[in-house]
Amino acid sequence: MAETEQLSGSSHEDDKLPSPVNFSFIVPKKEISMVPDMGKWKRSQAYADYMGFILTMNEGVKGKKLTCEYQVSETVEKLLAMLGTLDHWIDETPPVDQPSRFGNKAYRTWYAKLEQEAETLVKTVLPSDRHDAAPEIAVYLKESVGNSTRIDYGTGHEAAFAAFLCCLCKVGALRIEDQLAIVFKVFEKYLRVMRKLQKTYRMEPAGSQGVWGLDDFQFLPFIWGSAQLIDHPTLEPRHFLEEKAVNENHQDYMFLECIKFINEMKTGPFAEHSNQLWNISAVPSWSKVNQGLIRMYKAEATHTSSDVQQYVWNKWPALLQKPAVLVAAGCIMCRCRECLCTAETLLRKWRMGVYRCPTIPRARNEQDVLWKDQQGW
């Protein structure tokens, strides 16, 4: 989505998103098809927006339970209803009898319904003055539920749903006060629908590294789930190997819910079928687990060509060509493209004399730190 009007100011006086920028919307197309294209992806504003979204959600859920109190906006309720519709379609489309054990072809019938209704579903979530964004944003929704040709699902499809939520933030449908509801309500509901898809249609893991991967299907719930457990008074990383600890706490913590799902779906010693997670259990603290998973996600899920190819990234032409630092001030994914710091953090570092971001190595004043050109961010 290309922004065509400059934002007015960069104040952080409140936590509200700024007034929505004027956009021109285009249907996304696949821009990453070869390994050299990964450099373009990592330098793009799309990557900064996406990782900014992931990191901001991570900060928001630290130390909080799934069952804690938080605001649920009308947009969040609409998103839950949309996911409920996808869930209902699964019930209406039972698996068919076929010789192959995996990849039930009834999934294609289910997916055809989504492909036909995706734009209508997205319009129900968007504000009335943003309905023209539906064709662009709907592509990410369709990419987030798996591949209808291979009948598989993986971390790239999960990332497409995060991109879908990121787009809703960018157009102003979701706001900063929705942070907890985005993870604890919307993303949690998405996970339940995807698990139901995987079990009903016996979907194959897409791009799985087998025993050497973190998980066959998901990654983000381990990041955000480990953030929830930071500074927990009794639960340590070693405890997620204990069935009792998982059963007693899985309703409060996303990480443990993922472990419970793995235990239900796989048999044999945990160290053999989930070796990476088993290794994580030896890490001394949840904060170190969280930091390590974020580094792992940057290195694998968003920097690996096969994973990024699983979903569509719009080129966002007006943004890719800029060397810039700042997107919308106060926006959920307001992060520096190079160091992924928030604008507020950049200013604080610059005032302390420890500003080391490679984007502007010789910032002379605060405007240089929060640079924005005539096109706006």
N, C-alpha and C positions, 0 to 999 in steps of 0.2 A: 504494500500500500504506500503510495507516494504522498508525502505531506506537501501542501501547496500554499500554506499561509503561515507567517511567523507567529510564534507564541509571544504573548505579552509578558515579559519579565521572567525572572528565575527565582522568585521568592520561595522560602520554605517556612513561611509564617504559620501555615496550618498543614494538616495531613490530607487535605482535599486534593483531588486531581484538578489540574487546570481545565479551563473550558476546552472542549474538544477542538482539535485542529481540523481544518478542512482537508479532506483526503480525496484523491482520485483512486478509485478501486479498479484492480485488474485481476482476472482469473490467474492464479499462480501456475507456473510451469516448472518442471524439474530443471534445476540449474546445476546439479551436482551429478555427473555421470562418470567422471574419471578421477583418479587420485590427484592430479594437478588442480582440479577444481576445489579441493579442500582448502587451499590457501585463500581463495576468494571467499569461501564460507567463513573461515576463522577471522578474516579482516572485515566482515560485513557488519552493518548495524543490526541486521537480523540476529546474528550470533550474540552481540552484546545485549540486545533486548531479551533474547531467550535465556541466556545465562543469568542476566540480571533478575529476571522473573524467578528462576529456580532458587537463586541465592536469597532473594527477598522473602520468598515463602519459607525457606529454611530458617531464616532469622525469626520470622513471625511465630513459628510453632515450637521454638525451643522451650523445653520445660513444661509444655502444656499437654493435657490429656485429650483424647478424642471426645471425651464426655464433658469437657469444660464448657462454660457458658460463653457464647459469642453471638454477634449479630448475624441474622440471616435476612438478606435483602430480597426484594422482589425478583431481581435478576437471578439470584442463587436459587430461589424457589422454581423459577422457570427452567433453569438448567437441570434441576433434579427431576422435574416433570418430563423434560426431553429425554433424559437417560432412562426414566421409567418407561417411556414409549419404546425405546430400544429393547429394554428388558421384556416388555409385553410381546414384542414381535418374536422373541426367541420362543416363548410359550406357544405362539401361533404357528411356529415353523419347526416341528419336531424332526429329529434326524431320520434319514431314510435308511433302509436296509441296503447294504452294499458289501462287496467282497473285501474291500480295503478297510483295515482297522482304523486308520487315521485319516483325517481330512474329509469329514462327511460332507457330501455335496449339497446337502440342504442348507449349508452356510451360504452358498451362492444365492439361493432364493431369499434368504434373510438380508444379505448384502444388497440385493437388487432393490428391496424396499427402501433401504437407507439411501441408496444412490438416487432414487426417484424423489424422495421426500426431504433430502438433506437441506436444501435451501429454505424450504417452508419451515422446517424445524428451527433453523438458525434465526429466521425472521421473528419467531416467537420470543426469542431471547433478546434481540437487539432493540434499542430505543427506536421509536417510529422514524426519527430523522436519520437513522443509520441503516435502513433496510437495503440501501444500495450496496452495502458491504457484504451482504449475504452470499453472493456467488463466490467471492474471494475466500471468506472465512469458512464456508461450507466444505471447501476442498480439504482443509485440515481435519474437519470432523470425519469425513469419509476415509481419510488416510489413517485415522486413529484406531480403527477397529479390526485391522488385519488386512491381508491380501486375499482377494476373492479368487485369483488364479491358482495360487499355491495353497490356499487355505492355511495360512500360517499367521503368527503374531509374534512380535518381539519388541525390544526396547525402542526401536525406531518408530513403531506405531504409537507406543506410549508417549514418546516425545512429540508426536504430531498432536496428541490431545493437549499436552502442555502448551504447544504453540497455539492451538485453538483458544485456550484460556488467555494466553498472552495477547492475542489479537483482540479479544473482548476487553482486556484492560486498555489496550492502545486506543480503541475507539470510544472509551468511556463507559462501556456497559458495566464493567466491574471496576470497583474503586478500592482504595487502600484499606478502607474499613472492612472490606470483604475478605481480607487475607486468610483468617482462620477458617471461614466458611468455604473458601476455595479448596483448601487442603482437606479439612475434616468432613465436609459435606459432599462437595462436588467430586473431588478426586477420589474420595473413598467410595462413593456410589459408582463412579466409573470403574474402579477396580473390581467391585462386585459383579458388574455387568460383564466385564472382560473375562473374569474367572468362570462365569456361567457360560459364556461363549466357548471358552477353551474346553470345558468339560462336556458341554452338550454336543459340540461338533468335532471333538477330539482334534483340535488344531495343533499343527506342528509348531515348535519354536522357530522363529525366523532368525537366522544368523547366530544361533546358539553356539557357544564355545564348549558345550557339554559340561563335564565336571570342572573345567577350568574357568567357567564363567560364574558371575555372581549368582544369577538366576536365569532360568530359561526364558522368562517372559517380562519381568519387571526390573526396574532399577530405582526410580524416583521414590517409591515408598520406603526403601531402605535408607535413602538419604534423609528424607523428612522424618521418618520414624526414629532414626538414631538421634536426630536433633531433639525430638520430644523427650528422649531419655537422658539428656545431658543433665548432670547434677542430681540424678534420681537417688534418693537416700538409701535404697536397698538393692535395686536391680543393677547389676554390673553386666558387661558384655558376656562374661562366661555363663551367665544364668540362662541365656536364650537356648542353650543346649538341653536344659532341664524341662521335661514335659510339664511338670507341675507349675513351674513359673510361667510358661507360655499359656497354659490353660487358664490360669488365674488372672492374667493381665492382658490378654490379647485384645479385649474389647476397648482398652484404654490406649494402646500403643500400636501404631501402624507396622512397625518393624516386627513385633511379635505376631501380629496377624499374618504377615507374610510367612513367617517361620511355621506357623500352624498350617497354612495352606500347603507348604512344601511337605510337611510331615504327613499330610493326608494324601498327597498325590504320589509320593515316592516311598519306596521300601528299601530296607537295608541300612547299614550304618551311615549316620549323617556325614561323617568325615569322607565317605566314599562318594555319595551322590551330590554333596554340596561342599566340596573341599574349600572353596574360597571363603564361604561363610564360616566354616569350621575354623579356618585360620583367623578370621576376624574375632572369634570368641576369645582369643588369647590377648587381644589389645587391652591395655589396662583401664581405659576410660572411654565413655561414650563420645566425649568431645574429640578425641583422637580418631575414633571410628568415623565420626561425621566428617572430619577434615579429610581423612583418607578416602572416603567414598566420593567426596566432591572431586578430589584430584583424579580418582579412577574414572569418574563420569566424564570429566573434561578430556581425559586421555583416550577413552574407549568409545563411549556412547555418542559423543559429539565430535570427535576428531577422527573416527574410523569411517572410511569411505562407505563400506558396506552397510553400516548402521544409518548414516545420514541419508543414503540413497533410498532407504525404506519410506521416507516421507518427502513431501514436496516443500521446497523453500521458494517462496516468491522472491524475485530479484530485488524488489523494492528499489528501483533505479535511482531515485533522487537521493537515497541514503547511502548506497554502496560507494558512490564516488567521493564521499566526504571523508576528511581525516579526523573526524570530530570527536568531541568528548561528551556532549550533553544531549540527552533526549528530553522529553517534557519534564519540566521541573516539578517534583513531587509525584511523578508517575511511578507506578509500582516497579517498573523495570528501568528506572532512571539510573544508569550505570555507565561508567567510562568504558569505551570499547576496548581499550588496551589492558587496563588493570582491574576492571569490573568493580571499582569503588563507586559508592554513591557520590553525588555532587557535594553533599554535606561533608562527607569524609575527605574529599579532595580539598575542599576549602580549609578544613581543620588542619590537614597535613601541610598545606601551603603556608598557613599562618604560623605553624610551629617550625617551619624551615626544614621539614622532612619530606617535601613533595618530590617524588621520584618517578612519577608516571612518564613513560617514554613518549606519550602523545605530545606533551608540551614540556620539554625538559628545561626550558628557560622562561617560565612564566613570570612576567613583570608585575602583574597585578591580578586582582580577583577576576576581572573580565577575561583575562587570558586563560585562567583556570576553567572558567565556565564559558568557554568560547562557543559562539553559535554564529553562523553566517546568515546572509540575507534570506536564505530559504527557510530558516527556522528549523526547530527540532521537535 
